């Protein structure tokens, strides 16, 4: 395909302070969010006849780390096969009140054993094990979900630290100083700092989330209020070994009435390279891999395999 023919398929449009150059199939671009990694627009795909999200990544090829992150996000998005895809700004609410999760740039598969720098998770929703530089497992996200749920209930961020040290202070001021068993799991220098902080008894969840902040007009509402608070008390647990697991949370009385295993339990992705985290490539090689993924998506789209997945646009 000649460059001129290829260029004729694109058009440029100014969205907020950014210029999007996209395929003509994507129309009616409207900004819906922005962050350190880029800006996201809602758009209409005139070919598939569906609403999509178009994300323009900021400097995805600035270095190898950024290029790898862009590739990872694209591959993981292709693995997602759910009609709705962790922090409030990464969740969009549709007009029918269904939710969609955005931004998979830092996501990993559950089988991956890795350590993440403490600064990649937005501070207010960062689990204690991340703040303190510990290893962590799947229920690290349960803490983030608990923070989001608590924020929805109270109408404000529940642990609003000014930096990562103050973030820890905000957590223990409300939930109390962790047990000696938890302290033993910390690295010596971290343990020394944590043990020398002022001791806090913690605030009861009945006081953190009192009845009056929940909508309650009947006895059934009061039961749901009690269940919601109980779930919060099991998610917002400093020690991850004592925190509720994902499966346990899904079976909790407050959640189970909405839980549909067919929606939550997707088959293992067949197109994700489990060795991706260990792979290293030059920037040009990452570009080539990204191009191949895009072309594969196009082919699957033509064959009707792709129905409702976001699009990503990557520009320097």
C-alpha positions in Angstrom: 0.0 0.0 0.0 1.4 3.4 -1.0 2.0 6.1 1.6 -0.6 8.4 -0.1 -3.3 5.7 0.0 -2.5 5.0 3.6 -2.6 8.7 4.5 -6.0 9.0 2.9 -7.5 6.7 5.5 -6.5 9.1 8.3 -7.6 12.5 9.5 -6.5 14.8 12.3 -8.7 16.3 14.9 -7.9 18.6 17.9 -9.1 17.2 21.2 -8.6 19.4 24.2 -4.8 20.2 24.0 -3.9 17.2 21.9 -4.0 16.4 18.2 -5.4 12.9 17.4 -4.5 11.4 14.0 -6.8 8.5 13.6 -8.4 6.3 11.0 -11.5 7.9 9.4 -13.6 5.0 10.8 -13.3 6.6 14.2 -15.6 9.6 14.5 -17.1 11.9 17.1 -14.0 12.0 19.4 -14.7 13.4 22.8 -12.2 13.5 25.7 -13.1 11.4 28.7 -9.9 11.3 30.7 -6.2 11.9 30.8 -3.2 10.9 32.9 0.6 10.5 33.0 0.4 7.8 30.2 -1.9 9.7 27.8 -5.3 10.9 27.0 -8.5 8.8 26.3 -11.4 9.8 24.0 -14.7 8.3 23.4 -15.4 7.6 19.7 -17.7 5.8 17.4 -16.4 3.1 15.1 -18.3 3.5 11.9 -17.1 0.2 10.5 -18.2 -2.0 13.5 -21.0 0.3 14.5 -20.0 0.4 18.2 -18.7 2.9 20.7 -15.0 2.6 21.5 -12.3 4.2 23.5 -9.3 5.7 21.6 -6.2 6.2 23.7 -3.3 8.3 22.6 -0.2 7.3 24.6 2.3 9.9 25.6 5.8 9.2 24.2 5.4 5.4 24.1 8.8 5.1 22.4 10.7 7.4 24.7 12.7 4.4 26.0 12.6 0.6 26.1 10.6 0.6 29.3 7.8 2.8 27.7 7.8 0.7 24.5 7.5 -2.5 26.5 4.6 -1.1 28.5 2.8 0.0 25.3 3.2 -3.5 23.9 2.1 -5.1 27.1 -1.1 -3.0 27.3 -2.0 -3.8 23.7 -1.5 -7.5 24.1 -3.5 -7.6 27.4 -6.3 -5.7 25.9 -6.5 -8.3 23.1 -6.8 -11.0 25.9 -9.8 -9.3 27.5 -13.0 -10.9 26.3 -15.6 -9.2 28.5 -18.3 -6.6 27.8 -17.1 -4.3 30.6 -13.1 -4.2 30.9 -7.9 0.3 39.7 -8.7 3.7 40.7 -11.8 5.8 40.1 -10.3 7.7 37.2 -9.7 4.4 35.4 -13.3 3.5 35.6 -15.9 5.0 33.3 -19.6 4.8 34.0 -22.0 4.4 31.0 -25.4 5.9 30.8 -27.0 2.6 31.8 -24.7 2.6 35.0 -22.5 -0.3 33.8 -18.8 0.2 34.4 -15.8 -0.3 32.2 -12.2 -0.5 33.4 -9.6 1.4 31.4 -5.8 1.4 31.4 -4.0 -2.0 31.3 -0.6 -0.5 30.9 0.7 -1.9 34.2 -1.4 -5.0 34.4 0.1 -8.5 34.6 -1.3 -12.0 34.4 -2.0 -13.6 37.7 0.7 -16.2 37.3 3.5 -13.7 37.0 5.6 -13.3 40.1 7.1 -9.8 40.1 7.9 -6.7 42.2 6.5 -3.4 41.1 8.0 0.0 42.0 6.0 1.7 44.7 5.3 4.7 42.4 3.4 3.0 39.6 0.1 2.7 41.6 -1.7 5.9 42.4 -0.9 6.7 46.0 -4.3 6.9 47.5 -5.2 3.3 46.4 -1.8 1.8 47.1 -1.8 -1.3 49.3 0.3 -1.5 52.5 2.5 -4.2 51.0 3.3 -1.9 48.1 4.0 1.1 50.3 6.4 -1.0 52.4 8.2 -2.7 49.5 7.0 -6.2 50.3 6.2 -8.9 47.8 2.5 -9.3 46.9 -0.1 -11.4 45.4 -3.5 -11.2 43.6 -5.3 -9.7 46.7 -3.2 -6.6 46.4 -6.0 -5.3 44.2 -8.6 -6.1 46.9 -7.1 -3.3 48.9 -7.6 -0.9 45.9 -11.1 -2.1 45.4 -11.8 -1.5 49.1 -10.4 2.1 48.8 -12.6 2.7 45.8 -15.7 1.3 47.5 -15.0 3.3 50.7 -14.6 6.4 48.6 -17.9 5.8 46.8 -19.7 5.4 50.2 -18.1 8.4 51.9 -17.8 10.7 48.9 -14.1 11.4 49.5 -10.7 9.7 49.4 -10.3 7.7 52.5 -6.5 7.5 52.7 -5.3 10.8 51.2 -1.6 11.0 51.9 0.6 13.8 50.7 3.5 11.4 49.9 4.2 7.7 50.4 5.3 8.1 54.0 2.2 10.2 54.9 0.1 7.6 53.0 1.2 5.0 55.5 0.4 7.3 58.4 -3.1 7.9 57.0 -3.6 4.1 56.9 -2.5 3.3 60.4 -4.2 6.4 61.9 -7.6 4.9 60.8 -6.9 1.2 60.8 -4.5 1.0 63.7 -0.9 -0.1 64.1 -0.4 -3.6 62.5 0.4 -6.6 64.7 3.8 -7.9 65.6 3.3 -10.8 63.2 3.0 -8.4 60.4 6.1 -6.5 61.5 8.2 -9.7 61.2 7.5 -9.8 57.5 9.1 -6.4 56.8 12.7 -5.8 55.8 14.8 -4.7 58.8 15.1 -1.0 57.8 11.4 -0.7 57.0 10.4 -2.6 60.2 12.5 -0.2 62.2 10.7 2.8 60.8 7.2 1.2 61.1 7.8 0.1 64.7 9.0 3.6 65.7 5.9 5.3 64.4 3.3 6.5 67.0 1.0 3.7 68.0 -2.6 4.0 66.9 -5.5 1.8 68.2 -7.5 2.2 65.0 -11.1 3.4 64.5 -14.0 1.0 64.5 -15.6 0.4 61.1 -18.9 1.5 62.5 -17.4 4.9 63.0 -15.4 5.0 59.8 -18.5 4.1 57.8 -21.5 5.0 60.0 -25.1 3.9 59.2 -26.1 7.4 58.1 -23.8 7.6 55.1 -25.6 4.5 53.6 -29.0 4.9 51.9 -31.4 3.1 54.3 -35.2 3.2 54.1 -36.1 -0.3 55.1 -34.9 -3.3 57.2 -33.5 -4.8 54.0 -31.4 -1.6 53.4 -30.1 -1.9 57.0 -29.0 -5.5 56.3 -27.2 -4.4 53.1 -25.5 -1.6 55.0 -24.2 -4.1 57.6 -23.0 -6.4 54.8 -21.3 -3.5 52.9 -19.5 -2.4 56.0 -18.5 -6.0 56.8 -17.0 -6.4 53.3 -15.1 -3.1 53.7 -13.7 -4.4 57.0 -12.4 -7.6 55.3 -10.9 -5.7 52.2 -9.2 -2.9 54.1 -6.9 -5.2 56.1 -3.3 -4.1 56.4 -1.9 -7.7 56.5 -2.5 -9.3 53.1 -2.4 -12.8 54.6 -5.5 -11.8 56.7 -7.2 -9.9 53.9 -10.1 -11.4 52.0 -9.2 -13.2 48.8 -10.8 -12.4 45.4 -12.8 -15.7 45.5 -14.0 -15.0 49.1 -15.0 -11.5 48.2 -17.1 -12.8 45.2 -18.9 -15.1 47.6 -19.5 -12.4 50.2 -23.2 -11.8 50.9 -23.0 -8.2 49.7 -21.5 -9.3 46.3 -22.8 -12.7 45.6 -26.3 -11.5 44.6 -24.7 -9.8 41.6 -22.0 -12.4 40.9 -22.2 -14.3 37.7 -19.3 -16.8 37.3 -19.8 -16.9 33.6 -18.9 -13.2 33.4 -16.0 -13.2 35.8 -14.2 -16.5 35.0 -12.8 -16.0 31.5 -10.7 -18.8 29.9 -7.0 -18.4 30.0 -5.8 -16.0 27.3 -4.2 -17.8 24.4 -2.3 -14.9 22.9 -0.4 -13.7 26.0 3.3 -14.5 26.1 3.9 -15.6 29.7 7.6 -14.8 29.2 6.9 -11.2 28.2 8.2 -9.8 31.5 11.6 -11.4 30.9 11.8 -10.3 27.3 14.0 -7.3 26.3 14.1 -5.7 22.9 15.4 -2.5 21.3 12.8 0.2 20.7 12.6 -0.5 17.0 11.9 -4.2 17.7 9.1 -3.2 20.1 7.6 -1.0 17.4 7.7 -4.0 15.0 6.0 -6.2 17.6 3.3 -3.6 18.2 2.7 -3.2 14.4 2.2 -7.0 14.1 -0.3 -7.0 17.0 -2.2 -4.1 15.4 -2.3 -5.9 12.0 -3.4 -9.1 13.8 -6.3 -7.1 15.4 -7.3 -5.8 12.0 -7.4 -9.2 10.6 -9.5 -10.6 13.5 -11.8 -7.5 13.1 -12.4 -8.3 9.5 -13.2 -11.9 10.4 -15.7 -10.8 13.0 -13.6 -12.1 16.0 -13.3 -8.6 17.5 -16.6 -7.1 18.8 -16.0 -4.6 21.5 -12.5 -3.7 22.4 -10.8 -0.4 22.9 -8.4 1.0 20.3 -5.0 2.4 21.1 -3.1 5.1 19.2 0.6 5.5 19.9 2.4 8.7 19.0 5.7 10.1 19.9 
